[in-house]
Amino acid sequence: MSVGNDIVDLDSPHVTGKSRDEKFLNRVLTPEEQAAILQSDEPDVLLQVYWAARETAYKAIARSNPTVSSAPRRYRVFLDEPRERSTFTGYVQTPAETVLIRGCCNQEYVHCLGAVTVSDLEKIQSGVEKVVLRTGPDYGRSSVAVSRAARTLVKKTIASLQSVQPGHIMIKKSPLLSGVSFPEIFINKKKTDIPISLSHDGRFVAFALMS
């Protein structure tokens, strides 16, 4: 089993007006996706849905396919109904296999979840939390404070599901031969087989795991 998730803070300075960046669109999106952007009432938001879907799909397959390409144009997103300010479902054709996705959009963020099978997608437990940092939102960089906030959020959920204290849970990153690393969950110092995905952007941290 594998799981992916990605979150985008819609207040990020990297979001506003990005749909007018033709060079970026040509590098990342398919012609069909670009056409949908042009027809959208909220093109910046739809662009981030496409981006989050790609990131989610890559995370969902990279653990079992460590040499898979992460080039955005090699991932094709198909949305059932592209409703920018609502929930969305669909799938992503990746260089390795198809990843099913579901997610939500609101005034603050886009959050996407993904798995390879319908049954796995239905098993996903997820969470999103807004983080207040004294240094301001964490746009475009990774900080210790944000990473800690993401781990704290997921530990609370795991503790509830596994009936253990959060202090007995550790999350470590395990690097693959490709250099990509993935978080792994340890309970009472024992490694578990619980698939997990962490993400953060700006004011938000998020997670997805298989229950």
ZABA-388310 format. One record per residue: x, y, z of N, C-alpha, C in turn; residue number from 1. Coordinates in nm, 3 decimals, always signed. Layout:
! residues N
<site <X, Y, Z>, <X, Y, Z>, <X, Y, Z>, NUM>
...
! end
This chain:
! residues 211
<site <+0.085, -0.120, +0.000>, <+0.000, +0.000, +0.000>, <+0.088, +0.124, +0.000>, 1>
<site <+0.041, +0.229, -0.063>, <+0.112, +0.356, -0.063>, <+0.011, +0.469, -0.060>, 2>
<site <+0.056, +0.586, -0.017>, <-0.034, +0.699, -0.003>, <+0.042, +0.826, -0.037>, 3>
<site <-0.029, +0.924, -0.090>, <+0.031, +1.053, -0.118>, <-0.063, +1.165, -0.077>, 4>
<site <-0.005, +1.280, -0.048>, <-0.087, +1.397, -0.021>, <-0.006, +1.523, -0.049>, 5>
<site <-0.074, +1.632, -0.079>, <-0.006, +1.759, -0.099>, <-0.101, +1.872, -0.064>, 6>
<site <-0.046, +1.977, -0.007>, <-0.126, +2.093, +0.029>, <-0.062, +2.219, -0.029>, 7>
<site <-0.148, +2.312, -0.072>, <-0.103, +2.440, -0.126>, <-0.176, +2.551, -0.051>, 8>
<site <-0.101, +2.643, +0.004>, <-0.157, +2.762, +0.070>, <-0.193, +2.863, -0.040>, 9>
<site <-0.321, +2.892, -0.055>, <-0.366, +2.981, -0.162>, <-0.333, +3.128, -0.136>, 10>
<site <-0.282, +3.158, -0.017>, <-0.238, +3.294, +0.013>, <-0.091, +3.314, -0.023>, 11>
<site <-0.027, +3.209, -0.073>, <+0.114, +3.218, -0.107>, <+0.137, +3.317, -0.221>, 12>
<site <+0.246, +3.393, -0.215>, <+0.278, +3.484, -0.326>, <+0.311, +3.408, -0.454>, 13>
<site <+0.335, +3.277, -0.444>, <+0.365, +3.196, -0.561>, <+0.237, +3.152, -0.635>, 14>
<site <+0.120, +3.183, -0.578>, <-0.006, +3.138, -0.637>, <-0.071, +3.247, -0.723>, 15>
<site <-0.082, +3.367, -0.669>, <-0.152, +3.475, -0.738>, <-0.086, +3.508, -0.872>, 16>
<site <-0.164, +3.499, -0.977>, <-0.115, +3.532, -1.110>, <-0.031, +3.425, -1.177>, 17>
<site <-0.011, +3.312, -1.111>, <+0.074, +3.207, -1.168>, <+0.013, +3.148, -1.294>, 18>
<site <-0.119, +3.151, -1.305>, <-0.185, +3.095, -1.423>, <-0.157, +3.176, -1.549>, 19>
<site <-0.097, +3.295, -1.534>, <-0.063, +3.377, -1.651>, <+0.084, +3.358, -1.693>, 20>
<site <+0.153, +3.273, -1.621>, <+0.294, +3.245, -1.652>, <+0.300, +3.137, -1.760>, 21>
<site <+0.303, +3.178, -1.886>, <+0.296, +3.083, -1.997>, <+0.414, +2.986, -1.997>, 22>
<site <+0.530, +3.033, -1.962>, <+0.648, +2.946, -1.958>, <+0.629, +2.833, -1.857>, 23>
<site <+0.575, +2.868, -1.740>, <+0.548, +2.767, -1.637>, <+0.441, +2.669, -1.683>, 24>
<site <+0.333, +2.722, -1.740>, <+0.224, +2.635, -1.785>, <+0.272, +2.536, -1.891>, 25>
<site <+0.353, +2.584, -1.984>, <+0.404, +2.495, -2.088>, <+0.497, +2.388, -2.033>, 26>
<site <+0.566, +2.422, -1.925>, <+0.660, +2.326, -1.864>, <+0.589, +2.221, -1.780>, 27>
<site <+0.474, +2.258, -1.723>, <+0.409, +2.172, -1.624>, <+0.284, +2.103, -1.677>, 28>
<site <+0.199, +2.175, -1.749>, <+0.067, +2.124, -1.784>, <+0.059, +2.069, -1.925>, 29>
<site <-0.038, +1.980, -1.946>, <-0.069, +1.931, -2.080>, <-0.152, +2.037, -2.153>, 30>
<site <-0.162, +2.028, -2.285>, <-0.246, +2.123, -2.358>, <-0.392, +2.122, -2.311>, 31>
<site <-0.445, +2.005, -2.277>, <-0.583, +1.996, -2.229>, <-0.600, +2.068, -2.096>, 32>
<site <-0.502, +2.055, -2.009>, <-0.508, +2.121, -1.878>, <-0.496, +2.273, -1.895>, 33>
<site <-0.411, +2.316, -1.988>, <-0.398, +2.459, -2.014>, <-0.528, +2.517, -2.067>, 34>
<site <-0.597, +2.441, -2.150>, <-0.726, +2.487, -2.203>, <-0.827, +2.502, -2.090>, 35>
<site <-0.826, +2.409, -1.995>, <-0.917, +2.417, -1.880>, <-0.885, +2.539, -1.794>, 36>
<site <-0.758, +2.571, -1.780>, <-0.717, +2.690, -1.705>, <-0.774, +2.816, -1.771>, 37>
<site <-0.765, +2.824, -1.903>, <-0.813, +2.942, -1.975>, <-0.964, +2.961, -1.961>, 38>
<site <-1.036, +2.850, -1.944>, <-1.183, +2.856, -1.935>, <-1.232, +2.871, -1.791>, 39>
<site <-1.142, +2.862, -1.695>, <-1.182, +2.861, -1.555>, <-1.210, +3.002, -1.503>, 40>
<site <-1.307, +3.012, -1.412>, <-1.335, +3.139, -1.344>, <-1.228, +3.170, -1.240>, 41>
<site <-1.159, +3.067, -1.193>, <-1.052, +3.084, -1.094>, <-0.929, +3.007, -1.141>, 42>
<site <-0.862, +3.056, -1.241>, <-0.751, +2.982, -1.301>, <-0.634, +2.957, -1.207>, 43>
<site <-0.606, +3.052, -1.117>, <-0.495, +3.031, -1.023>, <-0.523, +2.912, -0.932>, 44>
<site <-0.648, +2.898, -0.890>, <-0.685, +2.787, -0.801>, <-0.681, +2.655, -0.876>, 45>
<site <-0.736, +2.651, -0.997>, <-0.735, +2.527, -1.074>, <-0.592, +2.483, -1.104>, 46>
<site <-0.504, +2.579, -1.131>, <-0.364, +2.545, -1.153>, <-0.306, +2.474, -1.032>, 47>
<site <-0.339, +2.521, -0.912>, <-0.286, +2.458, -0.791>, <-0.348, +2.320, -0.766>, 48>
<site <-0.472, +2.300, -0.812>, <-0.530, +2.166, -0.806>, <-0.449, +2.070, -0.893>, 49>
<site <-0.417, +2.114, -1.014>, <-0.335, +2.030, -1.102>, <-0.197, +2.005, -1.041>, 50>
<site <-0.140, +2.106, -0.981>, <-0.006, +2.090, -0.921>, <-0.011, +1.994, -0.803>, 51>
<site <-0.106, +2.014, -0.712>, <-0.118, +1.928, -0.594>, <-0.145, +1.784, -0.635>, 52>
<site <-0.224, +1.764, -0.740>, <-0.253, +1.629, -0.788>, <-0.125, +1.561, -0.836>, 53>
<site <-0.041, +1.634, -0.907>, <+0.086, +1.577, -0.954>, <+0.178, +1.540, -0.837>, 54>
<site <+0.192, +1.632, -0.742>, <+0.277, +1.606, -0.627>, <+0.226, +1.484, -0.548>, 55>
<site <+0.095, +1.478, -0.532>, <+0.034, +1.366, -0.460>, <+0.062, +1.234, -0.531>, 56>
<site <+0.043, +1.233, -0.662>, <+0.063, +1.109, -0.739>, <+0.208, +1.062, -0.732>, 57>
<site <+0.300, +1.156, -0.743>, <+0.442, +1.118, -0.734>, <+0.473, +1.054, -0.599>, 58>
<site <+0.425, +1.115, -0.491>, <+0.451, +1.059, -0.358>, <+0.388, +0.921, -0.342>, 59>
<site <+0.273, +0.900, -0.407>, <+0.203, +0.772, -0.393>, <+0.274, +0.657, -0.463>, 60>
<site <+0.356, +0.688, -0.565>, <+0.420, +0.579, -0.639>, <+0.571, +0.571, -0.622>, 61>
<site <+0.633, +0.678, -0.572>, <+0.779, +0.684, -0.571>, <+0.843, +0.584, -0.477>, 62>
<site <+0.775, +0.549, -0.368>, <+0.833, +0.453, -0.274>, <+0.852, +0.316, -0.340>, 63>
<site <+0.753, +0.272, -0.416>, <+0.762, +0.141, -0.482>, <+0.827, +0.151, -0.620>, 64>
<site <+0.845, +0.273, -0.669>, <+0.911, +0.295, -0.797>, <+1.017, +0.404, -0.779>, 65>
<site <+1.125, +0.374, -0.707>, <+1.221, +0.477, -0.666>, <+1.291, +0.550, -0.781>, 66>
<site <+1.292, +0.494, -0.900>, <+1.359, +0.560, -1.012>, <+1.261, +0.633, -1.103>, 67>
<site <+1.134, +0.641, -1.065>, <+1.034, +0.703, -1.151>, <+1.063, +0.853, -1.168>, 68>
<site <+1.035, +0.903, -1.286>, <+1.057, +1.044, -1.315>, <+0.958, +1.130, -1.236>, 69>
<site <+1.006, +1.247, -1.192>, <+0.919, +1.343, -1.125>, <+0.885, +1.461, -1.215>, 70>
<site <+0.923, +1.454, -1.343>, <+0.897, +1.565, -1.436>, <+0.747, +1.589, -1.448>, 71>
<site <+0.699, +1.709, -1.418>, <+0.554, +1.735, -1.415>, <+0.480, +1.701, -1.543>, 72>
<site <+0.540, +1.727, -1.660>, <+0.470, +1.702, -1.784>, <+0.447, +1.553, -1.810>, 73>
<site <+0.514, +1.466, -1.736>, <+0.494, +1.322, -1.751>, <+0.378, +1.272, -1.665>, 74>
<site <+0.311, +1.364, -1.596>, <+0.195, +1.331, -1.514>, <+0.075, +1.404, -1.573>, 75>
<site <-0.030, +1.329, -1.607>, <-0.149, +1.387, -1.669>, <-0.266, +1.375, -1.572>, 76>
<site <-0.327, +1.488, -1.541>, <-0.434, +1.492, -1.442>, <-0.570, +1.496, -1.512>, 77>
<site <-0.659, +1.410, -1.467>, <-0.795, +1.405, -1.520>, <-0.892, +1.424, -1.403>, 78>
<site <-0.964, +1.535, -1.403>, <-1.060, +1.564, -1.297>, <-1.200, +1.526, -1.343>, 79>
<site <-1.277, +1.463, -1.252>, <-1.413, +1.426, -1.287>, <-1.497, +1.551, -1.310>, 80>
<site <-1.490, +1.646, -1.218>, <-1.560, +1.773, -1.231>, <-1.472, +1.879, -1.170>, 81>
<site <-1.404, +1.959, -1.249>, <-1.310, +2.058, -1.194>, <-1.381, +2.175, -1.125>, 82>
<site <-1.423, +2.153, -1.003>, <-1.488, +2.258, -0.924>, <-1.382, +2.315, -0.829>, 83>
<site <-1.335, +2.434, -0.859>, <-1.220, +2.487, -0.788>, <-1.246, +2.510, -0.639>, 84>
<site <-1.363, +2.557, -0.602>, <-1.392, +2.587, -0.463>, <-1.480, +2.481, -0.400>, 85>
<site <-1.443, +2.357, -0.415>, <-1.526, +2.248, -0.367>, <-1.439, +2.124, -0.353>, 86>
<site <-1.502, +2.009, -0.345>, <-1.427, +1.884, -0.348>, <-1.402, +1.845, -0.492>, 87>
<site <-1.300, +1.762, -0.513>, <-1.273, +1.713, -0.648>, <-1.225, +1.569, -0.641>, 88>
<site <-1.248, +1.497, -0.749>, <-1.201, +1.359, -0.763>, <-1.146, +1.342, -0.903>, 89>
<site <-1.072, +1.235, -0.923>, <-1.016, +1.208, -1.055>, <-0.902, +1.111, -1.047>, 90>
<site <-0.811, +1.120, -1.143>, <-0.695, +1.031, -1.142>, <-0.579, +1.098, -1.214>, 91>
<site <-0.460, +1.046, -1.189>, <-0.339, +1.097, -1.251>, <-0.268, +0.982, -1.321>, 92>
<site <-0.242, +0.999, -1.449>, <-0.161, +0.901, -1.522>, <-0.014, +0.938, -1.501>, 93>
<site <+0.059, +0.849, -1.436>, <+0.201, +0.873, -1.407>, <+0.286, +0.786, -1.499>, 94>
<site <+0.418, +0.804, -1.500>, <+0.503, +0.718, -1.581>, <+0.502, +0.572, -1.537>, 95>
<site <+0.453, +0.546, -1.415>, <+0.454, +0.409, -1.363>, <+0.315, +0.345, -1.361>, 96>
<site <+0.218, +0.413, -1.302>, <+0.083, +0.358, -1.290>, <-0.014, +0.471, -1.263>, 97>
<site <-0.142, +0.438, -1.265>, <-0.245, +0.538, -1.241>, <-0.269, +0.555, -1.092>, 98>
<site <-0.281, +0.680, -1.048>, <-0.310, +0.711, -0.908>, <-0.446, +0.779, -0.900>, 99>
<site <-0.532, +0.726, -0.817>, <-0.663, +0.787, -0.794>, <-0.649, +0.900, -0.693>, 100>
<site <-0.722, +1.009, -0.714>, <-0.711, +1.124, -0.625>, <-0.848, +1.172, -0.579>, 101>
<site <-0.848, +1.236, -0.465>, <-0.963, +1.312, -0.417>, <-0.909, +1.426, -0.332>, 102>
<site <-0.983, +1.534, -0.324>, <-0.933, +1.646, -0.246>, <-1.037, +1.752, -0.227>, 103>
<site <-0.993, +1.864, -0.173>, <-1.084, +1.974, -0.147>, <-1.014, +2.108, -0.172>, 104>
<site <-1.095, +2.207, -0.206>, <-1.049, +2.346, -0.219>, <-1.140, +2.431, -0.131>, 105>
<site <-1.082, +2.530, -0.067>, <-1.161, +2.632, +0.000>, <-1.093, +2.766, -0.020>, 106>
<site <-1.130, +2.865, +0.056>, <-1.073, +2.998, +0.036>, <-0.926, +3.005, +0.078>, 107>
<site <-0.879, +2.904, +0.152>, <-0.744, +2.912, +0.208>, <-0.643, +2.815, +0.147>, 108>
<site <-0.688, +2.696, +0.108>, <-0.592, +2.598, +0.061>, <-0.653, +2.496, -0.033>, 109>
<site <-0.565, +2.425, -0.102>, <-0.599, +2.305, -0.180>, <-0.531, +2.188, -0.111>, 110>
<site <-0.606, +2.081, -0.085>, <-0.546, +1.961, -0.026>, <-0.587, +1.841, -0.109>, 111>
<site <-0.489, +1.761, -0.151>, <-0.515, +1.646, -0.237>, <-0.462, +1.518, -0.172>, 112>
<site <-0.537, +1.409, -0.187>, <-0.499, +1.277, -0.139>, <-0.494, +1.181, -0.257>, 113>
<site <-0.408, +1.078, -0.248>, <-0.399, +0.984, -0.358>, <-0.356, +0.846, -0.316>, 114>
<site <-0.403, +0.746, -0.391>, <-0.365, +0.606, -0.372>, <-0.388, +0.533, -0.503>, 115>
<site <-0.333, +0.413, -0.513>, <-0.337, +0.340, -0.639>, <-0.469, +0.268, -0.660>, 116>
<site <-0.535, +0.227, -0.553>, <-0.661, +0.154, -0.567>, <-0.774, +0.227, -0.496>, 117>
<site <-0.898, +0.195, -0.537>, <-1.014, +0.256, -0.474>, <-1.020, +0.222, -0.326>, 118>
<site <-0.994, +0.095, -0.293>, <-1.001, +0.053, -0.153>, <-0.897, +0.126, -0.068>, 119>
<site <-0.777, +0.147, -0.122>, <-0.675, +0.219, -0.048>, <-0.714, +0.366, -0.030>, 120>
<site <-0.770, +0.425, -0.134>, <-0.812, +0.565, -0.125>, <-0.917, +0.584, -0.016>, 121>
<site <-1.006, +0.486, -0.003>, <-1.113, +0.495, +0.097>, <-1.059, +0.476, +0.239>, 122>
<site <-0.943, +0.414, +0.252>, <-0.885, +0.390, +0.385>, <-0.806, +0.508, +0.440>, 123>
<site <-0.785, +0.610, +0.357>, <-0.698, +0.719, +0.399>, <-0.760, +0.802, +0.510>, 124>
<site <-0.682, +0.823, +0.615>, <-0.714, +0.920, +0.719>, <-0.626, +1.041, +0.692>, 125>
<site <-0.682, +1.160, +0.703>, <-0.603, +1.279, +0.672>, <-0.636, +1.392, +0.766>, 126>
<site <-0.550, +1.492, +0.766>, <-0.573, +1.609, +0.849>, <-0.498, +1.729, +0.796>, 127>
<site <-0.552, +1.847, +0.824>, <-0.491, +1.974, +0.787>, <-0.496, +2.066, +0.908>, 128>
<site <-0.389, +2.140, +0.929>, <-0.386, +2.232, +1.042>, <-0.313, +2.360, +1.004>, 129>
<site <-0.367, +2.473, +1.048>, <-0.300, +2.601, +1.025>, <-0.197, +2.623, +1.135>, 130>
<site <-0.078, +2.664, +1.094>, <+0.032, +2.684, +1.187>, <+0.064, +2.833, +1.194>, 131>
<site <+0.075, +2.884, +1.315>, <+0.112, +3.024, +1.335>, <+0.258, +3.029, +1.378>, 132>
<site <+0.342, +3.091, +1.296>, <+0.485, +3.102, +1.326>, <+0.521, +3.246, +1.356>, 133>
<site <+0.609, +3.266, +1.452>, <+0.652, +3.401, +1.487>, <+0.726, +3.467, +1.371>, 134>
<site <+0.788, +3.386, +1.288>, <+0.864, +3.440, +1.175>, <+0.778, +3.459, +1.050>, 135>
<site <+0.649, +3.428, +1.060>, <+0.561, +3.441, +0.945>, <+0.546, +3.310, +0.870>, 136>
<site <+0.459, +3.306, +0.769>, <+0.436, +3.183, +0.692>, <+0.563, +3.132, +0.626>, 137>
<site <+0.570, +2.999, +0.614>, <+0.689, +2.933, +0.561>, <+0.672, +2.908, +0.411>, 138>
<site <+0.684, +3.013, +0.329>, <+0.666, +3.000, +0.185>, <+0.799, +2.963, +0.119>, 139>
<site <+0.798, +2.850, +0.049>, <+0.913, +2.814, -0.034>, <+1.034, +2.762, +0.039>, 140>
<site <+1.020, +2.725, +0.166>, <+1.133, +2.669, +0.237>, <+1.083, +2.573, +0.343>, 141>
<site <+1.169, +2.490, +0.394>, <+1.132, +2.394, +0.498>, <+1.197, +2.437, +0.629>, 142>
<site <+1.120, +2.447, +0.734>, <+1.174, +2.487, +0.863>, <+1.150, +2.378, +0.966>, 143>
<site <+1.230, +2.381, +1.070>, <+1.217, +2.285, +1.179>, <+1.080, +2.298, +1.244>, 144>
<site <+1.034, +2.421, +1.261>, <+0.906, +2.444, +1.328>, <+0.789, +2.385, +1.250>, 145>
<site <+0.792, +2.401, +1.119>, <+0.685, +2.347, +1.035>, <+0.689, +2.195, +1.035>, 146>
<site <+0.808, +2.137, +1.023>, <+0.821, +1.991, +1.025>, <+0.771, +1.935, +1.159>, 147>
<site <+0.802, +2.004, +1.266>, <+0.757, +1.960, +1.398>, <+0.606, +1.966, +1.407>, 148>
<site <+0.547, +2.071, +1.353>, <+0.401, +2.086, +1.356>, <+0.333, +1.974, +1.278>, 149>
<site <+0.388, +1.937, +1.163>, <+0.331, +1.828, +1.084>, <+0.337, +1.696, +1.160>, 150>
<site <+0.449, +1.670, +1.223>, <+0.464, +1.545, +1.298>, <+0.374, +1.540, +1.421>, 151>
<site <+0.359, +1.653, +1.487>, <+0.271, +1.658, +1.603>, <+0.127, +1.629, +1.563>, 152>
<site <+0.084, +1.685, +1.450>, <-0.052, +1.663, +1.403>, <-0.077, +1.516, +1.374>, 153>
<site <+0.015, +1.452, +1.302>, <-0.008, +1.312, +1.265>, <+0.006, +1.220, +1.386>, 154>
<site <+0.091, +1.254, +1.482>, <+0.105, +1.171, +1.601>, <-0.025, +1.164, +1.681>, 155>
<site <-0.097, +1.276, +1.685>, <-0.225, +1.277, +1.756>, <-0.323, +1.178, +1.693>, 156>
<site <-0.327, +1.175, +1.561>, <-0.418, +1.083, +1.492>, <-0.376, +0.938, +1.512>, 157>
<site <-0.247, +0.909, +1.498>, <-0.198, +0.773, +1.517>, <-0.222, +0.726, +1.660>, 158>
<site <-0.200, +0.815, +1.756>, <-0.221, +0.779, +1.896>, <-0.365, +0.738, +1.921>, 159>
<site <-0.459, +0.811, +1.857>, <-0.600, +0.778, +1.873>, <-0.634, +0.645, +1.806>, 160>
<site <-0.579, +0.622, +1.685>, <-0.608, +0.499, +1.612>, <-0.546, +0.376, +1.677>, 161>
<site <-0.426, +0.392, +1.733>, <-0.352, +0.279, +1.788>, <-0.365, +0.266, +1.940>, 162>
<site <-0.436, +0.359, +2.002>, <-0.454, +0.359, +2.148>, <-0.321, +0.360, +2.222>, 163>
<site <-0.234, +0.451, +2.182>, <-0.105, +0.468, +2.248>, <-0.085, +0.617, +2.277>, 164>
<site <+0.012, +0.647, +2.361>, <+0.044, +0.785, +2.390>, <+0.127, +0.846, +2.277>, 165>
<site <+0.102, +0.973, +2.243>, <+0.180, +1.037, +2.136>, <+0.330, +1.032, +2.159>, 166>
<site <+0.371, +1.032, +2.286>, <+0.513, +1.027, +2.318>, <+0.579, +0.895, +2.281>, 167>
<site <+0.499, +0.791, +2.256>, <+0.553, +0.661, +2.219>, <+0.567, +0.645, +2.066>, 168>
<site <+0.534, +0.752, +1.995>, <+0.537, +0.747, +1.848>, <+0.653, +0.832, +1.796>, 169>
<site <+0.728, +0.776, +1.703>, <+0.835, +0.849, +1.637>, <+0.814, +0.844, +1.486>, 170>
<site <+0.851, +0.950, +1.417>, <+0.844, +0.953, +1.272>, <+0.983, +0.986, +1.220>, 171>
<site <+1.038, +0.893, +1.142>, <+1.172, +0.910, +1.086>, <+1.166, +0.901, +0.935>, 172>
<site <+1.261, +0.964, +0.870>, <+1.270, +0.956, +0.724>, <+1.368, +0.848, +0.683>, 173>
<site <+1.325, +0.766, +0.588>, <+1.409, +0.657, +0.538>, <+1.445, +0.685, +0.393>, 174>
<site <+1.572, +0.714, +0.363>, <+1.611, +0.746, +0.225>, <+1.617, +0.621, +0.138>, 175>
<site <+1.583, +0.638, +0.010>, <+1.594, +0.532, -0.089>, <+1.722, +0.551, -0.169>, 176>
<site <+1.754, +0.454, -0.253>, <+1.874, +0.463, -0.335>, <+1.871, +0.584, -0.428>, 177>
<site <+1.749, +0.628, -0.463>, <+1.736, +0.742, -0.553>, <+1.766, +0.874, -0.484>, 178>
<site <+1.780, +0.871, -0.351>, <+1.802, +0.993, -0.275>, <+1.676, +1.052, -0.218>, 179>
<site <+1.559, +1.006, -0.264>, <+1.432, +1.051, -0.210>, <+1.408, +0.985, -0.074>, 180>
<site <+1.355, +1.059, +0.019>, <+1.329, +1.002, +0.151>, <+1.180, +1.005, +0.182>, 181>
<site <+1.134, +0.908, +0.261>, <+0.994, +0.896, +0.298>, <+0.980, +0.878, +0.448>, 182>
<site <+0.877, +0.936, +0.508>, <+0.858, +0.919, +0.652>, <+0.809, +0.780, +0.686>, 183>
<site <+0.857, +0.728, +0.798>, <+0.813, +0.598, +0.850>, <+0.775, +0.614, +0.996>, 184>
<site <+0.678, +0.535, +1.038>, <+0.624, +0.546, +1.173>, <+0.679, +0.436, +1.262>, 185>
<site <+0.725, +0.474, +1.381>, <+0.772, +0.379, +1.483>, <+0.685, +0.397, +1.606>, 186>
<site <+0.636, +0.285, +1.660>, <+0.558, +0.286, +1.784>, <+0.633, +0.203, +1.887>, 187>
<site <+0.663, +0.263, +2.000>, <+0.745, +0.198, +2.103>, <+0.875, +0.145, +2.042>, 188>
<site <+0.936, +0.228, +1.957>, <+1.065, +0.202, +1.893>, <+1.061, +0.090, +1.788>, 189>
<site <+0.942, +0.040, +1.757>, <+0.928, -0.064, +1.657>, <+0.869, -0.005, +1.529>, 190>
<site <+0.935, -0.036, +1.417>, <+0.888, +0.014, +1.290>, <+0.755, -0.049, +1.253>, 191>
<site <+0.661, +0.033, +1.206>, <+0.531, -0.016, +1.162>, <+0.525, -0.015, +1.009>, 192>
<site <+0.419, -0.075, +0.956>, <+0.400, -0.075, +0.812>, <+0.287, +0.021, +0.772>, 193>
<site <+0.262, +0.123, +0.855>, <+0.157, +0.221, +0.827>, <+0.205, +0.317, +0.720>, 194>
<site <+0.144, +0.319, +0.602>, <+0.185, +0.415, +0.498>, <+0.147, +0.556, +0.539>, 195>
<site <+0.238, +0.651, +0.519>, <+0.214, +0.788, +0.562>, <+0.274, +0.885, +0.461>, 196>
<site <+0.211, +1.000, +0.448>, <+0.262, +1.109, +0.364>, <+0.243, +1.240, +0.440>, 197>
<site <+0.347, +1.323, +0.444>, <+0.342, +1.453, +0.509>, <+0.363, +1.563, +0.405>, 198>
<site <+0.301, +1.679, +0.428>, <+0.323, +1.792, +0.338>, <+0.301, +1.922, +0.415>, 199>
<site <+0.357, +2.029, +0.361>, <+0.334, +2.161, +0.421>, <+0.356, +2.268, +0.315>, 200>
<site <+0.288, +2.380, +0.335>, <+0.307, +2.495, +0.248>, <+0.252, +2.617, +0.320>, 201>
<site <+0.334, +2.719, +0.333>, <+0.288, +2.842, +0.394>, <+0.236, +2.825, +0.534>, 202>
<site <+0.107, +2.853, +0.551>, <+0.045, +2.849, +0.684>, <-0.008, +2.712, +0.722>, 203>
<site <+0.007, +2.611, +0.636>, <-0.060, +2.484, +0.660>, <+0.033, +2.364, +0.658>, 204>
<site <+0.001, +2.269, +0.744>, <+0.065, +2.137, +0.740>, <-0.048, +2.035, +0.719>, 205>
<site <-0.013, +1.922, +0.658>, <-0.114, +1.821, +0.630>, <-0.051, +1.682, +0.630>, 206>
<site <-0.136, +1.581, +0.645>, <-0.086, +1.444, +0.640>, <-0.191, +1.353, +0.580>, 207>
<site <-0.148, +1.236, +0.537>, <-0.239, +1.128, +0.495>, <-0.176, +0.998, +0.540>, 208>
<site <-0.257, +0.907, +0.590>, <-0.208, +0.775, +0.629>, <-0.317, +0.672, +0.607>, 209>
<site <-0.276, +0.547, +0.594>, <-0.371, +0.437, +0.579>, <-0.411, +0.387, +0.715>, 210>
<site <-0.540, +0.379, +0.739>, <-0.588, +0.329, +0.868>, <-0.616, +0.180, +0.860>, 211>
! end
